[in-house]
Amino acid sequence: MADLSPEDILQDVLRELVEIRRGMAALSRQMAEAASKMEAKQAPQPPPVQPNVEMAVSKMQEAAERIDAVIQKALEELAYQREILLEELRRRDALCEALLERVASLQGYLEKAQSGR
């Protein structure tokens, strides 16, 4: 993962989030199907489905909040890494600029030395 750019990491995290949301939607459909099957089997007695549905929704919301917290933490880490990379690029650019100035100065000195012969 160290070889990936921050953008690639963010894209991977977002893809995983989409997959998790798809999985949650599929789980929700399965829960609805299971609830309807249970209702069909227990038609004479009203099943206590409401508290179970509320509990399932609550657990799904908690899971979504945990996922959002993980994503937020990953985004903060990516922003931090991006700042470090940008600072390194600024340092590199400053060094390159200083080297170019030195090369230009040396080239000027060589030209003067050659023309003085």
Backbone atoms as SQL, in Angstrom:
CREATE TABLE atoms (id INTEGER PRIMARY KEY, chain TEXT, resi INTEGER, resn TEXT, atom TEXT, x REAL, y REAL, z REAL);
INSERT INTO atoms VALUES
  (1, 'A', 1, 'MET', 'N', 0.820, -1.178, 0.000),
  (2, 'A', 1, 'MET', 'CA', 0.000, 0.000, 0.000),
  (3, 'A', 1, 'MET', 'C', 0.868, 1.248, 0.000),
  (4, 'A', 2, 'ALA', 'N', 2.167, 1.085, 0.454),
  (5, 'A', 2, 'ALA', 'CA', 3.074, 2.215, 0.497),
  (6, 'A', 2, 'ALA', 'C', 3.413, 2.698, -0.903),
  (7, 'A', 3, 'ASP', 'N', 3.282, 1.840, -1.906),
  (8, 'A', 3, 'ASP', 'CA', 3.607, 2.220, -3.269),
  (9, 'A', 3, 'ASP', 'C', 2.464, 2.957, -3.955),
  (10, 'A', 4, 'LEU', 'N', 1.305, 2.984, -3.354),
  (11, 'A', 4, 'LEU', 'CA', 0.148, 3.627, -3.975),
  (12, 'A', 4, 'LEU', 'C', 0.155, 5.120, -3.679),
  (13, 'A', 5, 'SER', 'N', -0.340, 5.879, -4.620),
  (14, 'A', 5, 'SER', 'CA', -0.459, 7.316, -4.406),
  (15, 'A', 5, 'SER', 'C', -1.669, 7.580, -3.519),
  (16, 'A', 6, 'PRO', 'N', -1.719, 8.743, -2.884),
  (17, 'A', 6, 'PRO', 'CA', -2.876, 9.058, -2.047),
  (18, 'A', 6, 'PRO', 'C', -4.188, 8.983, -2.827),
  (19, 'A', 7, 'GLU', 'N', -4.163, 9.373, -4.091),
  (20, 'A', 7, 'GLU', 'CA', -5.379, 9.314, -4.904),
  (21, 'A', 7, 'GLU', 'C', -5.820, 7.870, -5.102),
  (22, 'A', 8, 'ASP', 'N', -4.859, 6.964, -5.329),
  (23, 'A', 8, 'ASP', 'CA', -5.196, 5.544, -5.502),
  (24, 'A', 8, 'ASP', 'C', -5.768, 4.964, -4.215),
  (25, 'A', 9, 'ILE', 'N', -5.170, 5.338, -3.088),
  (26, 'A', 9, 'ILE', 'CA', -5.668, 4.853, -1.805),
  (27, 'A', 9, 'ILE', 'C', -7.085, 5.343, -1.585),
  (28, 'A', 10, 'LEU', 'N', -7.327, 6.626, -1.865),
  (29, 'A', 10, 'LEU', 'CA', -8.671, 7.188, -1.701),
  (30, 'A', 10, 'LEU', 'C', -9.661, 6.485, -2.610),
  (31, 'A', 11, 'GLN', 'N', -9.268, 6.211, -3.845),
  (32, 'A', 11, 'GLN', 'CA', -10.164, 5.509, -4.762),
  (33, 'A', 11, 'GLN', 'C', -10.466, 4.101, -4.249),
  (34, 'A', 12, 'ASP', 'N', -9.460, 3.415, -3.704),
  (35, 'A', 12, 'ASP', 'CA', -9.682, 2.076, -3.138),
  (36, 'A', 12, 'ASP', 'C', -10.654, 2.141, -1.967),
  (37, 'A', 13, 'VAL', 'N', -10.463, 3.128, -1.098),
  (38, 'A', 13, 'VAL', 'CA', -11.354, 3.270, 0.053),
  (39, 'A', 13, 'VAL', 'C', -12.776, 3.544, -0.413),
  (40, 'A', 14, 'LEU', 'N', -12.920, 4.422, -1.409),
  (41, 'A', 14, 'LEU', 'CA', -14.257, 4.738, -1.914),
  (42, 'A', 14, 'LEU', 'C', -14.898, 3.525, -2.584),
  (43, 'A', 15, 'ARG', 'N', -14.102, 2.736, -3.315),
  (44, 'A', 15, 'ARG', 'CA', -14.643, 1.514, -3.923),
  (45, 'A', 15, 'ARG', 'C', -15.114, 0.542, -2.839),
  (46, 'A', 16, 'GLU', 'N', -14.327, 0.411, -1.790),
  (47, 'A', 16, 'GLU', 'CA', -14.716, -0.478, -0.699),
  (48, 'A', 16, 'GLU', 'C', -15.989, 0.017, -0.025),
  (49, 'A', 17, 'LEU', 'N', -16.112, 1.340, 0.124),
  (50, 'A', 17, 'LEU', 'CA', -17.324, 1.903, 0.716),
  (51, 'A', 17, 'LEU', 'C', -18.538, 1.589, -0.142),
  (52, 'A', 18, 'VAL', 'N', -18.401, 1.711, -1.459),
  (53, 'A', 18, 'VAL', 'CA', -19.508, 1.384, -2.364),
  (54, 'A', 18, 'VAL', 'C', -19.882, -0.081, -2.213),
  (55, 'A', 19, 'GLU', 'N', -18.885, -0.959, -2.134),
  (56, 'A', 19, 'GLU', 'CA', -19.157, -2.386, -1.968),
  (57, 'A', 19, 'GLU', 'C', -19.857, -2.661, -0.636),
  (58, 'A', 20, 'ILE', 'N', -19.423, -1.987, 0.407),
  (59, 'A', 20, 'ILE', 'CA', -20.058, -2.177, 1.715),
  (60, 'A', 20, 'ILE', 'C', -21.504, -1.715, 1.663),
  (61, 'A', 21, 'ARG', 'N', -21.748, -0.588, 1.020),
  (62, 'A', 21, 'ARG', 'CA', -23.126, -0.091, 0.908),
  (63, 'A', 21, 'ARG', 'C', -23.982, -1.046, 0.086),
  (64, 'A', 22, 'ARG', 'N', -23.414, -1.618, -0.966),
  (65, 'A', 22, 'ARG', 'CA', -24.161, -2.617, -1.749),
  (66, 'A', 22, 'ARG', 'C', -24.482, -3.830, -0.880),
  (67, 'A', 23, 'GLY', 'N', -23.499, -4.249, -0.114),
  (68, 'A', 23, 'GLY', 'CA', -23.709, -5.379, 0.784),
  (69, 'A', 23, 'GLY', 'C', -24.783, -5.079, 1.822),
  (70, 'A', 24, 'MET', 'N', -24.777, -3.842, 2.329),
  (71, 'A', 24, 'MET', 'CA', -25.796, -3.455, 3.303),
  (72, 'A', 24, 'MET', 'C', -27.177, -3.447, 2.658),
  (73, 'A', 25, 'ALA', 'N', -27.270, -2.999, 1.413),
  (74, 'A', 25, 'ALA', 'CA', -28.557, -2.996, 0.709),
  (75, 'A', 25, 'ALA', 'C', -29.040, -4.428, 0.485),
  (76, 'A', 26, 'ALA', 'N', -28.123, -5.312, 0.098),
  (77, 'A', 26, 'ALA', 'CA', -28.491, -6.717, -0.106),
  (78, 'A', 26, 'ALA', 'C', -28.935, -7.335, 1.216),
  (79, 'A', 27, 'LEU', 'N', -28.231, -7.024, 2.287),
  (80, 'A', 27, 'LEU', 'CA', -28.603, -7.537, 3.603),
  (81, 'A', 27, 'LEU', 'C', -29.977, -7.021, 4.011),
  (82, 'A', 28, 'SER', 'N', -30.238, -5.779, 3.709),
  (83, 'A', 28, 'SER', 'CA', -31.544, -5.192, 4.019),
  (84, 'A', 28, 'SER', 'C', -32.649, -5.921, 3.262),
  (85, 'A', 29, 'ARG', 'N', -32.413, -6.221, 1.975),
  (86, 'A', 29, 'ARG', 'CA', -33.405, -6.965, 1.190),
  (87, 'A', 29, 'ARG', 'C', -33.613, -8.360, 1.772),
  (88, 'A', 30, 'GLN', 'N', -32.523, -9.015, 2.141),
  (89, 'A', 30, 'GLN', 'CA', -32.631, -10.353, 2.720),
  (90, 'A', 30, 'GLN', 'C', -33.398, -10.320, 4.037),
  (91, 'A', 31, 'MET', 'N', -33.149, -9.286, 4.818),
  (92, 'A', 31, 'MET', 'CA', -33.873, -9.159, 6.085),
  (93, 'A', 31, 'MET', 'C', -35.362, -8.952, 5.831),
  (94, 'A', 32, 'ALA', 'N', -35.694, -8.151, 4.835),
  (95, 'A', 32, 'ALA', 'CA', -37.099, -7.920, 4.508),
  (96, 'A', 32, 'ALA', 'C', -37.755, -9.215, 4.039),
  (97, 'A', 33, 'GLU', 'N', -37.043, -9.980, 3.218),
  (98, 'A', 33, 'GLU', 'CA', -37.578, -11.263, 2.752),
  (99, 'A', 33, 'GLU', 'C', -37.773, -12.226, 3.922),
  (100, 'A', 34, 'ALA', 'N', -36.803, -12.292, 4.806),
  (101, 'A', 34, 'ALA', 'CA', -36.910, -13.181, 5.965),
  (102, 'A', 34, 'ALA', 'C', -38.064, -12.749, 6.868),
  (103, 'A', 35, 'ALA', 'N', -38.226, -11.451, 7.037),
  (104, 'A', 35, 'ALA', 'CA', -39.323, -10.951, 7.872),
  (105, 'A', 35, 'ALA', 'C', -40.669, -11.303, 7.251),
  (106, 'A', 36, 'SER', 'N', -40.781, -11.165, 5.928),
  (107, 'A', 36, 'SER', 'CA', -42.058, -11.494, 5.278),
  (108, 'A', 36, 'SER', 'C', -42.334, -12.995, 5.358),
  (109, 'A', 37, 'LYS', 'N', -41.291, -13.829, 5.265),
  (110, 'A', 37, 'LYS', 'CA', -41.476, -15.276, 5.408),
  (111, 'A', 37, 'LYS', 'C', -41.917, -15.624, 6.826),
  (112, 'A', 38, 'MET', 'N', -41.323, -14.957, 7.789),
  (113, 'A', 38, 'MET', 'CA', -41.711, -15.199, 9.178),
  (114, 'A', 38, 'MET', 'C', -43.158, -14.782, 9.414),
  (115, 'A', 39, 'GLU', 'N', -43.545, -13.666, 8.837),
  (116, 'A', 39, 'GLU', 'CA', -44.925, -13.203, 8.972),
  (117, 'A', 39, 'GLU', 'C', -45.885, -14.202, 8.343),
  (118, 'A', 40, 'ALA', 'N', -45.513, -14.751, 7.204),
  (119, 'A', 40, 'ALA', 'CA', -46.378, -15.720, 6.529),
  (120, 'A', 40, 'ALA', 'C', -46.528, -16.988, 7.371),
  (121, 'A', 41, 'LYS', 'N', -45.462, -17.433, 8.011),
  (122, 'A', 41, 'LYS', 'CA', -45.516, -18.640, 8.836),
  (123, 'A', 41, 'LYS', 'C', -46.304, -18.405, 10.124),
  (124, 'A', 42, 'GLN', 'N', -46.178, -17.224, 10.670),
  (125, 'A', 42, 'GLN', 'CA', -46.807, -16.928, 11.952),
  (126, 'A', 42, 'GLN', 'C', -48.002, -15.994, 11.781),
  (127, 'A', 43, 'ALA', 'N', -48.786, -16.200, 10.755),
  (128, 'A', 43, 'ALA', 'CA', -49.928, -15.332, 10.477),
  (129, 'A', 43, 'ALA', 'C', -50.926, -15.259, 11.626),
  (130, 'A', 44, 'PRO', 'N', -51.254, -16.352, 12.327),
  (131, 'A', 44, 'PRO', 'CA', -52.234, -16.251, 13.404),
  (132, 'A', 44, 'PRO', 'C', -51.771, -15.346, 14.551),
  (133, 'A', 45, 'GLN', 'N', -50.481, -15.327, 14.829),
  (134, 'A', 45, 'GLN', 'CA', -49.967, -14.499, 15.917),
  (135, 'A', 45, 'GLN', 'C', -49.193, -13.321, 15.332),
  (136, 'A', 46, 'PRO', 'N', -49.455, -12.119, 15.796),
  (137, 'A', 46, 'PRO', 'CA', -48.646, -10.992, 15.317),
  (138, 'A', 46, 'PRO', 'C', -47.227, -11.101, 15.891),
  (139, 'A', 47, 'PRO', 'N', -46.246, -11.247, 15.036),
  (140, 'A', 47, 'PRO', 'CA', -44.867, -11.413, 15.520),
  (141, 'A', 47, 'PRO', 'C', -44.292, -10.088, 16.028),
  (142, 'A', 48, 'PRO', 'N', -43.398, -10.159, 16.966),
  (143, 'A', 48, 'PRO', 'CA', -42.739, -8.937, 17.447),
  (144, 'A', 48, 'PRO', 'C', -41.621, -8.521, 16.491),
  (145, 'A', 49, 'VAL', 'N', -41.998, -8.254, 15.238),
  (146, 'A', 49, 'VAL', 'CA', -41.018, -7.921, 14.205),
  (147, 'A', 49, 'VAL', 'C', -40.492, -6.503, 14.387),
  (148, 'A', 50, 'GLN', 'N', -41.328, -5.606, 14.830),
  (149, 'A', 50, 'GLN', 'CA', -40.948, -4.198, 14.923),
  (150, 'A', 50, 'GLN', 'C', -39.686, -3.987, 15.759),
  (151, 'A', 51, 'PRO', 'N', -39.591, -4.535, 16.986),
  (152, 'A', 51, 'PRO', 'CA', -38.355, -4.317, 17.747),
  (153, 'A', 51, 'PRO', 'C', -37.129, -4.909, 17.053),
  (154, 'A', 52, 'ASN', 'N', -37.283, -6.076, 16.403),
  (155, 'A', 52, 'ASN', 'CA', -36.149, -6.678, 15.709),
  (156, 'A', 52, 'ASN', 'C', -35.705, -5.818, 14.537),
  (157, 'A', 53, 'VAL', 'N', -36.674, -5.253, 13.819),
  (158, 'A', 53, 'VAL', 'CA', -36.336, -4.385, 12.691),
  (159, 'A', 53, 'VAL', 'C', -35.633, -3.138, 13.200),
  (160, 'A', 54, 'GLU', 'N', -36.148, -2.576, 14.291),
  (161, 'A', 54, 'GLU', 'CA', -35.512, -1.382, 14.855),
  (162, 'A', 54, 'GLU', 'C', -34.093, -1.689, 15.315),
  (163, 'A', 55, 'MET', 'N', -33.907, -2.852, 15.917),
  (164, 'A', 55, 'MET', 'CA', -32.575, -3.239, 16.366),
  (165, 'A', 55, 'MET', 'C', -31.643, -3.416, 15.168),
  (166, 'A', 56, 'ALA', 'N', -32.141, -4.043, 14.109),
  (167, 'A', 56, 'ALA', 'CA', -31.321, -4.250, 12.911),
  (168, 'A', 56, 'ALA', 'C', -30.959, -2.915, 12.279),
  (169, 'A', 57, 'VAL', 'N', -31.936, -2.010, 12.204),
  (170, 'A', 57, 'VAL', 'CA', -31.669, -0.682, 11.639),
  (171, 'A', 57, 'VAL', 'C', -30.648, 0.046, 12.500),
  (172, 'A', 58, 'SER', 'N', -30.797, -0.059, 13.813),
  (173, 'A', 58, 'SER', 'CA', -29.856, 0.581, 14.726),
  (174, 'A', 58, 'SER', 'C', -28.444, 0.037, 14.532),
  (175, 'A', 59, 'LYS', 'N', -28.329, -1.277, 14.408),
  (176, 'A', 59, 'LYS', 'CA', -27.006, -1.883, 14.196),
  (177, 'A', 59, 'LYS', 'C', -26.415, -1.456, 12.856),
  (178, 'A', 60, 'MET', 'N', -27.271, -1.366, 11.836),
  (179, 'A', 60, 'MET', 'CA', -26.784, -0.930, 10.520),
  (180, 'A', 60, 'MET', 'C', -26.320, 0.523, 10.581),
  (181, 'A', 61, 'GLN', 'N', -27.042, 1.360, 11.320),
  (182, 'A', 61, 'GLN', 'CA', -26.632, 2.754, 11.460),
  (183, 'A', 61, 'GLN', 'C', -25.307, 2.851, 12.207),
  (184, 'A', 62, 'GLU', 'N', -25.155, 2.051, 13.250),
  (185, 'A', 62, 'GLU', 'CA', -23.888, 2.037, 13.983),
  (186, 'A', 62, 'GLU', 'C', -22.745, 1.595, 13.075),
  (187, 'A', 63, 'ALA', 'N', -23.000, 0.580, 12.269),
  (188, 'A', 63, 'ALA', 'CA', -21.965, 0.104, 11.337),
  (189, 'A', 63, 'ALA', 'C', -21.621, 1.191, 10.329),
  (190, 'A', 64, 'ALA', 'N', -22.643, 1.884, 9.825),
  (191, 'A', 64, 'ALA', 'CA', -22.398, 2.964, 8.864),
  (192, 'A', 64, 'ALA', 'C', -21.598, 4.086, 9.516),
  (193, 'A', 65, 'GLU', 'N', -21.888, 4.396, 10.780),
  (194, 'A', 65, 'GLU', 'CA', -21.136, 5.432, 11.489),
  (195, 'A', 65, 'GLU', 'C', -19.678, 5.014, 11.679),
  (196, 'A', 66, 'ARG', 'N', -19.465, 3.733, 12.005),
  (197, 'A', 66, 'ARG', 'CA', -18.083, 3.248, 12.148),
  (198, 'A', 66, 'ARG', 'C', -17.345, 3.322, 10.814),
  (199, 'A', 67, 'ILE', 'N', -18.039, 2.956, 9.741),
  (200, 'A', 67, 'ILE', 'CA', -17.426, 3.023, 8.410),
  (201, 'A', 67, 'ILE', 'C', -17.080, 4.468, 8.072),
  (202, 'A', 68, 'ASP', 'N', -18.010, 5.377, 8.344),
  (203, 'A', 68, 'ASP', 'CA', -17.747, 6.791, 8.076),
  (204, 'A', 68, 'ASP', 'C', -16.560, 7.297, 8.893),
  (205, 'A', 69, 'ALA', 'N', -16.450, 6.840, 10.155),
  (206, 'A', 69, 'ALA', 'CA', -15.327, 7.250, 10.996),
  (207, 'A', 69, 'ALA', 'C', -14.009, 6.734, 10.424),
  (208, 'A', 70, 'VAL', 'N', -14.008, 5.503, 9.953),
  (209, 'A', 70, 'VAL', 'CA', -12.794, 4.931, 9.349),
  (210, 'A', 70, 'VAL', 'C', -12.421, 5.709, 8.090),
  (211, 'A', 71, 'ILE', 'N', -13.420, 6.021, 7.277),
  (212, 'A', 71, 'ILE', 'CA', -13.156, 6.779, 6.046),
  (213, 'A', 71, 'ILE', 'C', -12.629, 8.169, 6.387),
  (214, 'A', 72, 'GLN', 'N', -13.225, 8.813, 7.383),
  (215, 'A', 72, 'GLN', 'CA', -12.764, 10.139, 7.794),
  (216, 'A', 72, 'GLN', 'C', -11.314, 10.078, 8.252),
  (217, 'A', 73, 'LYS', 'N', -10.989, 9.056, 9.038),
  (218, 'A', 73, 'LYS', 'CA', -9.614, 8.892, 9.513),
  (219, 'A', 73, 'LYS', 'C', -8.661, 8.680, 8.328),
  (220, 'A', 74, 'ALA', 'N', -9.087, 7.861, 7.364),
  (221, 'A', 74, 'ALA', 'CA', -8.256, 7.611, 6.178),
  (222, 'A', 74, 'ALA', 'C', -8.064, 8.892, 5.380),
  (223, 'A', 75, 'LEU', 'N', -9.119, 9.688, 5.246),
  (224, 'A', 75, 'LEU', 'CA', -9.006, 10.950, 4.510),
  (225, 'A', 75, 'LEU', 'C', -8.065, 11.914, 5.219),
  (226, 'A', 76, 'GLU', 'N', -8.142, 11.954, 6.554),
  (227, 'A', 76, 'GLU', 'CA', -7.225, 12.809, 7.310),
  (228, 'A', 76, 'GLU', 'C', -5.783, 12.349, 7.109),
  (229, 'A', 77, 'GLU', 'N', -5.564, 11.046, 7.138),
  (230, 'A', 77, 'GLU', 'CA', -4.219, 10.506, 6.928),
  (231, 'A', 77, 'GLU', 'C', -3.716, 10.835, 5.525),
  (232, 'A', 78, 'LEU', 'N', -4.602, 10.715, 4.534),
  (233, 'A', 78, 'LEU', 'CA', -4.217, 11.047, 3.159),
  (234, 'A', 78, 'LEU', 'C', -3.869, 12.527, 3.031),
  (235, 'A', 79, 'ALA', 'N', -4.634, 13.381, 3.684),
  (236, 'A', 79, 'ALA', 'CA', -4.348, 14.818, 3.637),
  (237, 'A', 79, 'ALA', 'C', -2.984, 15.102, 4.274),
  (238, 'A', 80, 'TYR', 'N', -2.699, 14.431, 5.386),
  (239, 'A', 80, 'TYR', 'CA', -1.416, 14.597, 6.051),
  (240, 'A', 80, 'TYR', 'C', -0.272, 14.140, 5.147),
  (241, 'A', 81, 'GLN', 'N', -0.434, 12.964, 4.544),
  (242, 'A', 81, 'GLN', 'CA', 0.589, 12.445, 3.638),
  (243, 'A', 81, 'GLN', 'C', 0.763, 13.361, 2.430),
  (244, 'A', 82, 'ARG', 'N', -0.332, 13.914, 1.949),
  (245, 'A', 82, 'ARG', 'CA', -0.272, 14.830, 0.802),
  (246, 'A', 82, 'ARG', 'C', 0.558, 16.061, 1.167),
  (247, 'A', 83, 'GLU', 'N', 0.343, 16.604, 2.370),
  (248, 'A', 83, 'GLU', 'CA', 1.109, 17.769, 2.803),
  (249, 'A', 83, 'GLU', 'C', 2.595, 17.439, 2.904),
  (250, 'A', 84, 'ILE', 'N', 2.903, 16.259, 3.407),
  (251, 'A', 84, 'ILE', 'CA', 4.310, 15.844, 3.489),
  (252, 'A', 84, 'ILE', 'C', 4.908, 15.757, 2.086),
  (253, 'A', 85, 'LEU', 'N', 4.173, 15.144, 1.154),
  (254, 'A', 85, 'LEU', 'CA', 4.662, 15.021, -0.221),
  (255, 'A', 85, 'LEU', 'C', 4.852, 16.388, -0.868),
  (256, 'A', 86, 'LEU', 'N', 3.899, 17.282, -0.645),
  (257, 'A', 86, 'LEU', 'CA', 4.017, 18.624, -1.225),
  (258, 'A', 86, 'LEU', 'C', 5.226, 19.359, -0.661),
  (259, 'A', 87, 'GLU', 'N', 5.477, 19.205, 0.638),
  (260, 'A', 87, 'GLU', 'CA', 6.640, 19.840, 1.246),
  (261, 'A', 87, 'GLU', 'C', 7.932, 19.269, 0.655),
  (262, 'A', 88, 'GLU', 'N', 7.974, 17.966, 0.462),
  (263, 'A', 88, 'GLU', 'CA', 9.146, 17.340, -0.159),
  (264, 'A', 88, 'GLU', 'C', 9.336, 17.842, -1.593),
  (265, 'A', 89, 'LEU', 'N', 8.255, 18.002, -2.326),
  (266, 'A', 89, 'LEU', 'CA', 8.348, 18.527, -3.695),
  (267, 'A', 89, 'LEU', 'C', 8.857, 19.967, -3.692),
  (268, 'A', 90, 'ARG', 'N', 8.390, 20.776, -2.737),
  (269, 'A', 90, 'ARG', 'CA', 8.878, 22.165, -2.651),
  (270, 'A', 90, 'ARG', 'C', 10.375, 22.186, -2.363),
  (271, 'A', 91, 'ARG', 'N', 10.817, 21.315, -1.447),
  (272, 'A', 91, 'ARG', 'CA', 12.255, 21.252, -1.143),
  (273, 'A', 91, 'ARG', 'C', 13.050, 20.829, -2.372),
  (274, 'A', 92, 'ARG', 'N', 12.546, 19.809, -3.072),
  (275, 'A', 92, 'ARG', 'CA', 13.230, 19.333, -4.269),
  (276, 'A', 92, 'ARG', 'C', 13.299, 20.438, -5.321),
  (277, 'A', 93, 'ASP', 'N', 12.187, 21.149, -5.513),
  (278, 'A', 93, 'ASP', 'CA', 12.167, 22.237, -6.486),
  (279, 'A', 93, 'ASP', 'C', 13.160, 23.335, -6.113),
  (280, 'A', 94, 'ALA', 'N', 13.242, 23.662, -4.824),
  (281, 'A', 94, 'ALA', 'CA', 14.186, 24.686, -4.381),
  (282, 'A', 94, 'ALA', 'C', 15.627, 24.232, -4.628),
  (283, 'A', 95, 'LEU', 'N', 15.908, 22.960, -4.340),
  (284, 'A', 95, 'LEU', 'CA', 17.254, 22.434, -4.592),
  (285, 'A', 95, 'LEU', 'C', 17.582, 22.441, -6.081),
  (286, 'A', 96, 'CYS', 'N', 16.626, 22.035, -6.900),
  (287, 'A', 96, 'CYS', 'CA', 16.849, 22.027, -8.350),
  (288, 'A', 96, 'CYS', 'C', 17.095, 23.441, -8.865),
  (289, 'A', 97, 'GLU', 'N', 16.319, 24.381, -8.348),
  (290, 'A', 97, 'GLU', 'CA', 16.497, 25.771, -8.778),
  (291, 'A', 97, 'GLU', 'C', 17.878, 26.287, -8.381),
  (292, 'A', 98, 'ALA', 'N', 18.313, 25.963, -7.169),
  (293, 'A', 98, 'ALA', 'CA', 19.642, 26.383, -6.717),
  (294, 'A', 98, 'ALA', 'C', 20.728, 25.740, -7.577),
  (295, 'A', 99, 'LEU', 'N', 20.556, 24.471, -7.917),
  (296, 'A', 99, 'LEU', 'CA', 21.536, 23.795, -8.773),
  (297, 'A', 99, 'LEU', 'C', 21.578, 24.420, -10.162),
  (298, 'A', 100, 'LEU', 'N', 20.407, 24.739, -10.711),
  (299, 'A', 100, 'LEU', 'CA', 20.369, 25.372, -12.029),
  (300, 'A', 100, 'LEU', 'C', 21.059, 26.736, -12.007),
  (301, 'A', 101, 'GLU', 'N', 20.843, 27.493, -10.938),
  (302, 'A', 101, 'GLU', 'CA', 21.514, 28.792, -10.822),
  (303, 'A', 101, 'GLU', 'C', 23.027, 28.605, -10.748),
  (304, 'A', 102, 'ARG', 'N', 23.444, 27.601, -10.008),
  (305, 'A', 102, 'ARG', 'CA', 24.886, 27.337, -9.878),
  (306, 'A', 102, 'ARG', 'C', 25.472, 26.905, -11.226),
  (307, 'A', 103, 'VAL', 'N', 24.759, 26.038, -11.955),
  (308, 'A', 103, 'VAL', 'CA', 25.220, 25.600, -13.275),
  (309, 'A', 103, 'VAL', 'C', 25.309, 26.798, -14.215),
  (310, 'A', 104, 'ALA', 'N', 24.291, 27.671, -14.188),
  (311, 'A', 104, 'ALA', 'CA', 24.307, 28.856, -15.049),
  (312, 'A', 104, 'ALA', 'C', 25.481, 29.760, -14.686),
  (313, 'A', 105, 'SER', 'N', 25.740, 29.903, -13.403),
  (314, 'A', 105, 'SER', 'CA', 26.867, 30.721, -12.956),
  (315, 'A', 105, 'SER', 'C', 28.190, 30.122, -13.426),
  (316, 'A', 106, 'LEU', 'N', 28.338, 28.811, -13.265),
  (317, 'A', 106, 'LEU', 'CA', 29.563, 28.148, -13.714),
  (318, 'A', 106, 'LEU', 'C', 29.717, 28.229, -15.227),
  (319, 'A', 107, 'GLN', 'N', 28.599, 28.111, -15.939),
  (320, 'A', 107, 'GLN', 'CA', 28.650, 28.205, -17.398),
  (321, 'A', 107, 'GLN', 'C', 29.096, 29.611, -17.816),
  (322, 'A', 108, 'GLY', 'N', 28.571, 30.621, -17.129),
  (323, 'A', 108, 'GLY', 'CA', 28.999, 31.991, -17.417),
  (324, 'A', 108, 'GLY', 'C', 30.475, 32.188, -17.130),
  (325, 'A', 109, 'TYR', 'N', 30.940, 31.619, -16.036),
  (326, 'A', 109, 'TYR', 'CA', 32.352, 31.710, -15.688),
  (327, 'A', 109, 'TYR', 'C', 33.216, 31.033, -16.748),
  (328, 'A', 110, 'LEU', 'N', 32.787, 29.840, -17.218),
  (329, 'A', 110, 'LEU', 'CA', 33.535, 29.128, -18.252),
  (330, 'A', 110, 'LEU', 'C', 33.574, 29.925, -19.556),
  (331, 'A', 111, 'GLU', 'N', 32.438, 30.533, -19.911),
  (332, 'A', 111, 'GLU', 'CA', 32.397, 31.329, -21.147),
  (333, 'A', 111, 'GLU', 'C', 33.342, 32.520, -21.061),
  (334, 'A', 112, 'LYS', 'N', 33.386, 33.172, -19.892),
  (335, 'A', 112, 'LYS', 'CA', 34.303, 34.304, -19.711),
  (336, 'A', 112, 'LYS', 'C', 35.751, 33.836, -19.776),
  (337, 'A', 113, 'ALA', 'N', 36.001, 32.676, -19.165),
  (338, 'A', 113, 'ALA', 'CA', 37.365, 32.147, -19.152),
  (339, 'A', 113, 'ALA', 'C', 37.809, 31.773, -20.562),
  (340, 'A', 114, 'GLN', 'N', 36.889, 31.214, -21.357),
  (341, 'A', 114, 'GLN', 'CA', 37.243, 30.814, -22.714),
  (342, 'A', 114, 'GLN', 'C', 37.397, 32.032, -23.624),
  (343, 'A', 115, 'SER', 'N', 36.612, 33.064, -23.411),
  (344, 'A', 115, 'SER', 'CA', 36.714, 34.243, -24.266),
  (345, 'A', 115, 'SER', 'C', 37.941, 35.075, -23.903),
  (346, 'A', 116, 'GLY', 'N', 38.458, 34.905, -22.701),
  (347, 'A', 116, 'GLY', 'CA', 39.636, 35.647, -22.263),
  (348, 'A', 116, 'GLY', 'C', 40.926, 35.070, -22.786),
  (349, 'A', 117, 'ARG', 'N', 40.912, 33.943, -23.383),
  (350, 'A', 117, 'ARG', 'CA', 42.133, 33.298, -23.886),
  (351, 'A', 117, 'ARG', 'C', 42.644, 33.956, -25.099);
